[in-house]
Amino acid sequence: MRYTKASLRKLEATLSEYGYRLCYEKGRFQAGYCILKNNRIVLVNSYFTLEGKINCLIDIIKEIEVDLAKPGRERDTNQKIHSKAT
C-alpha cells in the first residue's frame, strides 16, 4: 500500500463505514492507538507521521470485528481493504 493522503482517507472511510468514529488525539498510547470498542471510537496519536497513521489504521482494521456481510454503498471496496489489511 502506498503512503498517501488518499490511502489514509480510504482507511478512515472504511472505519467510518464500519461505524467507528476516528479521532486523532495527543496521548501516550503504548501501541500508538486506543480502541474503545463499546463506544466504537478509535483514538490515534496525532503526532504520528502519515506513514505511522496509515500503519495504525491497518492494524486497527485487522483487530476490530467487522460484519462484512452488512450491506452498504462501499461494501465491496471496504471488503477489499479489509482483506488486504488482514
Secondary structure, 3 states (H helix, E strand, C coil): CCCCHHHHHHHHHHHHHCCCEEEEECCCCCCCEEEECCCCEEEEECCCCHHHHHHHHHHHHHHCCCCCCCCCCCHHHHHHHHHHHC
